[in-house]
Every structure is written in structure tokens, then in C-alpha cells.
Amino acid sequence: MIKFFRKIRQKMLTENKFSNYLIYAIGEIFLVVIGILIALQINNWNESRKQSITEKEFITSLKNDLKQDKAFIKRVIKLNEPRIVAYEILNDNLQNLYNNDRKSLDSIFKIYFRSQRTFYPISGSYESAESGNQISIFQNKKLVQKVVKLYNSTYDRLIDNGRILDERWDFLSKKYSYERRTGKFREMTPEQLTEFLNDVYHHFKQLEWYLESLKLAIMEIDEINTEK
């Protein structure tokens, strides 16, 4: 084929048909440019298709992670609901229960001092997309913004607040290890009972804030999971 076109060019030159040759040369250049543009377009289409597949796989994997996160958050909230009721009873009736109904007081104490769980998210899908810088080129910018906010803001605050809550819980557990071990209140003065209630209050206020933050996280998860 190349020899064929070469012969045509040589024939045009020998026949002194320079203008025809010039037109032919321009046409050949034009065809080469068109071929390059078509090749680039095909390559771009393939890259776009691969990117679309990657993005869909990320969204599917992410939503699976968030489904597990939501279930875990709900378990943490449910575990702490009896603790809220127990605190309200202690706050309103500690002195009276201590003086008149130690058995009920011990039962309420056990409810509040049951084991504590805090939430840690599953972040494998997000971290993988972020470390490969893929998330920055995904097409669904609205979804990406919500995901980045959840992981880099909401989840970070939850983890920090969870650590504070764990520290306050560790303090309570150690200070009142006798009650936890025996299931019974030691003999306390009114001042010591007040101190106990203050210690529990210090933990409870952090717990209250933490649970509200967990509920807000569920709302953000639901918003992401409803995105197409």
C-alpha cells in the first residue's frame, strides 16, 4: 500500500503536477490527524468506561460498609438506652434509695455500670479510594461531598468523643470497682453519695452528647445510601 502511494506521488512529480500533489499531501495529513483523533476518542471512551465501573464498584462497596456502620451504631444506642433511664433515677432518688431501698439501688447501679461500647467505622472502601486519589475524579460530586464530610468530619468527631467517653468510663470503673465487683454499694456518707453522683453526671453528659452525635451520623448515612 505504501509503495502504491509512493508511486502516485512520484508520478505526480514527474508529470509536474505540483498542485495536485500538494492537495494529495494535505489530504494525507488530514487523514492521519483524523486517525489520531479517533484513536484518542476511543482511548478516552475506554478510560471513561473504566472510571465509571470503578466508581460504581466504590459506591457499592461503600454502601455495604455504611450498612454495617449503621447496624453497629444502632447497637451502641440500644445498649445505652437503659443507662439513660438508670441515670435519671439515680439523679432524682439516690439518697432516698440508699437510705430505704438498697436492693433497688444496687440493681440500678448494675444497669448503669454494665459494659460500655463505642463506635468505630469500617473505612476500608473510603480509605482505598482516597489513597489512590480516585475519589477526587468521581463524577457524582454531590455524593463525594457527603462521603468526605461523613468520614473526615462526622466520623472523626465521633471517634474523638468516643475516646473521651471511654476515658470517663475507665475513671468510673476504677473508682467504683468495689460496687462493680460485688454488685452492692459500700457504706457512704452524704458527701460521698454526692461525689458519686457528680462522677456519674460527668460521664453521663459526655454519653448524652455522644448518642446525639451517633443519631446525626445515621442521618448522614441514610442520605448517602439514598443517592443513586
Salt bridges, closest charged atoms under 4 A:
GLU15 OE1 - LYS17 NZ 3.27
GLU28 OE1 - ARG9 NH1 3.68
ASP160 OD1 - ARG163 NH1 3.60
ASP170 OD2 - LYS174 NZ 3.25
GLU179 OE2 - ARG186 NE 2.60
GLU187 OE2 - ARG102 NH1 3.39
GLU195 OE2 - LYS175 NZ 2.68
ASP199 OD2 - LYS175 NZ 2.77
GLU208 OE1 - LYS205 NZ 2.63
GLU212 OE2 - LYS215 NZ 3.74
GLU220 OE2 - LYS149 NZ 3.04
ASP222 OD1 - LYS70 NZ 2.76
GLU227 OE2 - LYS142 NZ 3.85
GLU227 OE2 - LYS146 NZ 3.01
